[in-house]
Amino acid sequence: MAKTRTKFVCQNCGYQSPKGFGRCPGCGQYNTMVEEIVEVAKPAVNTRRPTAPGAAQARPQRLSEISGDVGERLYVPVEEFSRVLGGGIVPGSIILLSGDPGIGKSSLLLQICGIMSDHIGTVLYVSGEESARQIKMRADRFNLQSDNLYLLTETNLGSIFEHVRQLNPVILVVDSIQTTYMDEIESSPGSVTQVRECASRLQHLAKSSGISVFLVGHVTKEGNIAGPRVLEHIVDTVLYLEGDPFQAFRLLRSVKNRFGATSEVGVFEMAGDGMTEVPNPSEAFLAERVVNAPGSAIAVTMEGTRPLLVEVQALTSPTSFGNPRRTPNGVDFNRLLLISAVLSKRVGLKLHEQDIFINVIGGLTVSEPAADLAMAIAMASSYYDKPIPADLAIVGEVGLSGELRAVGQLPARLNEAAKMGFKRVLLPKTRRKVDNLPPTLKLLEARNLAEALAAAVPRE
């Protein structure tokens, strides 16, 4: 009889050690090392990975023999969801959806399954966290009535595969991967070993049978997917559902996609009857804008292939403490420090004695440098207490010397600004000619931050 061996595995990064630590040597997190069983004497089990009916045995093929046609994607009636996936669901793909608790992951997937089951056939929704009655209550609230949508409350992966063999669904949803477990592994559900092996088996099921698999993943307190990063490498697509819990908007963001563009964004609004699409996000983000208000600037950003106009608000106020505060919401803290330092050094604004608050309206998080100029203009507008023209949109990256750098995908940004009714756009001066310029749009070009401030925030 073999002796039982154990090891300590970090539940955050997957680091393994024969002994436990209070702090993981791999990622530096505290109290994440959990003891797991490595080997236990047991009767022989069938280690062959389960497959669905009709799955063919893999064999080597010449490259010239393989067809380049990936097949027709599964049509998704929800346009915002289809956009993020790259135009539909690829058969046999495995997709990971993650997000904060209560953000709407299960609700969104249940809606997608209910709508698609009427178009493509059988869909199996497996839940390890809710009962069938609870899911039915939510489906009634969403007005979902489909005879092709099957609900299953199960956490054992072997039992799930048995039901898959019986139903042979087109789409399989596992909510969530952290609650699923295998009998062959002695570790508890949610451990690194269980999550990795269950995801690997589900991947093999998807590739061998053509079933599209959706996995719901939990996140850590830092907002990352719980478990080792190998989980993100196993799947074809990684989606994050983001949003401010105090706002109605939800952003579905693609951070990895083997079949489409990354960083693509779909916008939804949480309502009483479920998630509703927002076909024109720029209009939604600017709906409550107060024109001619000091400290308010309109930035033209890109989320994947989609241009978005967002309002960036800034407030500068004399500090009452020795160290002035820098409080960002929706922008990177270090980016705020950089822009405030450039304004102080290159333009002469005395921000060292000012508290600075930055807010992006709508719960959106802007990470691209193209919003630098809008942030700087908004801060200067609040500092001088002078409003920015209401018909002016702003785009550009700010360098450490105060110079303005060009950004990519400029024609798409300008067309979006013209579509939303803006007459002027402030942007970096570049030698590249802008093709297909909207006739109603006037370009205000500036070489550095001082010229941009003179054009956007006149002080006379």
N, C-alpha and C positions, 0 to 999 in steps of 0.2 A: 504493500500500500504506500503510495507516494505521500510525502510530507507536504502539508499545506504551506505555501509561501505567500507572503504579502509584500506589498510595496506601497509607498506613499506617492500619490499623484496629485498635482496641483489642479484644482477644478477650474482655474482661470486660464492657464496657458498650457497645461498638459505636462509640465516638468515632472520627471520621475526620480525617485530617490529610495534607497533601501531603508532610510530612517526619516522620521518626520522633522519638520522645522516649523517654528512659529511664523517665519516669514519665508516665502518662496524664493529660492535663489534665482529662479528664472525670470519672474516678472515683478518681484518685490512686494507682492500683495500679502497681507497678513491673514492667518487662519484659513488658508485655502488648501493646505495639504491634508488629504484624506486617505486613510488606509484602505487599500483594495486587495482582494485575493487574486493572486497570479495563477495558481495551479491547484486544482483539487482533484483527488482520485475519484473517478466516476465511471459508470458504464460507458462504453463506446457509443457515440452519437453520430448521426449522419451529418457530416460537415459540408455536404454539398449545398450550395446556396439555392434557395427556393426560386423558382421561376414560374411564370404564368403559362397557361396553356398555349401551345403553338410556338414557344420560344425555341429557336434553332441553336444547335451547338456551334460555338464560335470556331472558325478555322482561318488560317492565314490566307490572305488574298493579295494578288498583285494590285499595285496602285492603279494600273490602267484598267483593271476589271471593275473597280469600284465606281458606282455612279455618283456624280457630283450633285445630283438632285436630292435635297434633304426632304422632299415631300411637302405637301401643302400644310401650312400651319392651321391649327384649330382656331376657328373664328371666335373672337371674344366680342360680344355685343357692347361691352363697356369700353368706349373709345380711350379713356384715360388709362385704363389698365392695359389695354392692348398696346398703347404707345410705349409704356415703360418696358414691356416685354419685347418690343421690336417689331410689332405687327401681328401678334398672335402667339399662341402656345405651340412650341415645337413638340411633336409627338415623341415620347421617350425621354423628354427632358426632366430634370429634377430641380425644383425651385425652392429656395429658402426664404421665408418671409419672417422678419423680426421687427421688434418695436417694444416700446415701453408697455408695462401692464395697463390695460384699460384704454389703449390708444385706438383699438378697433380692428385688430388683426383678424380675429375670429369672425367678426361681423362682416368684414369685407370679403373674406373667402366664402362664407356661407352665401352671400349675395351672388358672387361670381358663380358658385356651383349651382345655385338654384336657377340662374338665368341660362347658363350654358347647358344644363341637363335637358332643356327643351330643344336644343339645337343639335347636340352631338351624341346624345345617348346616355348610358349609365354613368353616374358619378357616385363614388363612395366617399363619404365624409366620416372619418374616424376621429373620435374625441376621447382623450384620456383625462380630461379635466371637468367635463360637464356631462350630465345625463341626457338621454335622448329627449326627455320631457322638457328640459331647459332649452335645448336647441330648438325644439318645436315651438316653444313660446316666442323665441326670437324670430323664427321663420314666419310665424303668424304676424308679428309686428311689421315685418318687411314685406308682407303680402306675397310670400313665396308658396306656390302650389305646383309641385312637380311630382309625377309618378316615377321619374327616372333618377331622383335623388334619394340615395339610401344613407341612413344614419347608423353608426355603430359606435358603441361605447366599449372600448377595449384598449388595453395597454400592452398585452403580450404580442410580440411581433409574429410568433408562429401562428397564433389564432388569426391575426390580421391577414397573413398570407393565405390561410385557408379560405377566408371569405373572399379574397381577391380571386382565387382560383374559381370559386363558384360563380361570382358575378361578372368577372372579366370586365372591369370598368374602363372607361376611356381616361378618366381622371381620378386619382387617389389623393385625398387630403389627410395628413397625419397631424393632429393638433393635440399635443405638441411632441416634438422629438425628445424632449427632456423627460417625458412621462413614459416613454416606450422602453421596453426591456426585452432581453432574450434570456431564455432558461439556461442556455449553455454558459452564461457569464454570471458569476456569483455576486458581482458588484450591484449596488443599489441603483434603481432608475435615476437618471440625471447625472451619473458619474461620467468621467471622461471616457472610460472604456465602453460603457453602454451606449453613450451617444455616438461615439465613433463607429462602433460595429453596427448599430442599428441603421445609421445613415448609409454605411457601406452596403448593407444588404438591400436597402431600398433603392440605392443607386443601381445595383446590379439588376433588380427587378425592372426598373424603368428602361435600362438599356437593352435588356434581353426580350422584353415583351412589348415595348412601345407605349406603355402606360405613362402618362404624364403625372408626376408626383409633386405635390406641394407639401413642404414641411414648415411648421410654425416653430420658431425658436425663441427662447427667452433671452433677455439681455441682462447684463450686469449693471451695477449702479453707475458705472462709467458710460453706459450706453452701448457697449460692445456685445456681440453675440456670446452668450454663456457657453463655456466649454472651449476646447482647443481650436485654433485657427484652421486645423485640418478639416473641420466641418465645412468651412467656406470653400476649401479647395475641392471637396468631394462634389459639391453641387454645381450646376451649370449657371444658375442665376441667383444672385443675392439681392433681396429687396428689403428696404427699411421703410417702415411707416412712421413718419415723424409728425410732430405738431405740438403746439402749445396746448396743454390740457384746459386752459381757460379760453381758447379760441375754437371756433367751429371748423376751421380748415385743417385738413390732413394732407400731407405730402407723401406720396409713394415714390421713393427714390431708388434707382438701380445703381448699385455700387460695383456689380460684376454681372456681365451678360455675355455669354459665348455666342449669342445669336442676335445681338443688337447693340445699340450704343449704350455706353456706361454713363452714369450721372444723369440719365434721363429722369424726368419728373412728371408725375401725374398728380393732379390736384383734385381733392374731394372735399365735400362739406358734410360734416356729421349732422344728421337730422333725426327726427323722431322715427322715421320710417327707414333708417339706414343711411348708407353712404350715397350721396348724390354727386354726379360729376360737375366740375366747374370748367366749362369749355373755354372760357376766356379769363384766365387767372389774373392777368394784368388789370382788367376792369374790376375784378373783385378786390384786389389788394389796394386799389386807389379809390374805392367807392366812398370811403369816409374821409377823404383827404380835405384838409382845410387850406384853401389857397391863400397866398400872400401871408403865410405865417413864418416868422423868422425861425431858422433852424430846420426847415423842411426842404429836402432835395429829392428828386426823382432819379433813381439809378436804373440803367438799362443793363440787366444781367443776363447771363445764359445759363440755363439748367439743361445740360445735355445738348440737344439740338433746338430747344425751345427758348426764345427770348422772353424775358419777364421784366415788367416795369414794377419796381417796388419803391415805396416811400421810406427814406432814411431820415430819421429825426435825430437832432442833436440839441443838447442843452448844456451851456456853459454857465457856471455860477461861481462867484468869488468864494473861495474855500474858507471855512471857519477853523480849520485844523492846520497843523504843520505840514502834513503830507496831503496833497490834493487827491481826490478820488478819481478813479477811472472805471466806469461801470458800463460794460457793453451788454447788449441783448440782441442776439442775432448776428453779431460779427465777432471775429476773433479778437481776444484781448490783446495779444501781441501786435495785431494789425492796428488797433486803436492807439497803442503806445507809439508805434512808428509814425502814424499820420500826425499825431499831436506833436511829436518831436520835430518833424519836418516843418510844420507850421510855425513852431517857436523859433527854429534856427534859421530857416530860409525866408520866411515872410515877416517875422518880427512880432507875431502874436504872443502876448504874455500869458501863455497857458499854464505856466508853472505855478500860478496863483489861482487857478480856476479848477473847480470840479467839472468833470466832463461825463455826460451821460449820452449813450448812443442806443437807439432802438430802431429795429426793422419792423415795420408794421405788418401784421398778419401772421406772426409766428414763424416767418420764413428765416432760415439761416443762410446768410450770404457768405461764401468763402472765397470767391474768385477775386483777383486783384482789380478787375474792371470797376469795382464799386469804390475804389480808393478815392477817386476824385470827388464823387458825390458825398462821401463821408467828410472829406476836407472842406468842401464848399458849405455843407450843412453846419459844421463846427464854426467856420468863419462867419456865417450868417447869424448864428446865435450870439457869437462874441460881439459883433458890431450891432446886433439887434436890427438887422436890415433883411427884408424878405427877398427870396429868390424869385425871379419872374415865373408866373404860373405856367407859361407855355414852354419852359426850358427843361429838357432832359439832359442828363449828364452821364458820360461814360469815359473811363480812362484810368490808367495805372499811374501811381505816384512813385517816383524814385527817391533815393536818399538825398540826392542833390537838388531836389525840388523839380526835376524835369518830369515831363509827362510822356508816358510810353504808350504806344499803340496797342490795341487789343484785337483779338481775332473775331471772325464772323461779324464784321461790322455791317454789311448790307442787311443781314437779318435783324440786327438791333435797330437800325434806322427805320426799316419798314414797320417794325412793331411800334416805334415811337410815333411815326406818322399815322398809323392806324388808330392809335389812342388819342389823336387830336393835338399832339405837340407840334409846334411850329418851328422850334429851334432845338439844336442839340450841341452841347459843348463837348468837345473831344480833342485829343492830342493832335497837333499838326504833324502830318506825315506826307511823305512823297508819293505814297501809293494812291492811285486814283480810285475813288469810290464809284463803282459801276451801279447802274440802276437806282440812282438816288431819287427818292420820292420828290415830285415837283413842288409839293407844298412845304418842304422842309429846308430850313436854312442852317448851314453848318457854321459854328463859331469855333475856330481852331486856336489853340494856345500851345506855346512851346514849354512853358513852365507853370508852376503853381501860382506865381504872382500874376501872370497874364490871365489865368483862368479866374482868379478872384476879382480882377478888375472888370471882367466881362460879365460875371454872374452876380456879384455883390457890389454894385456901384455905391460908393460912400458919400457922394455929393448930395 
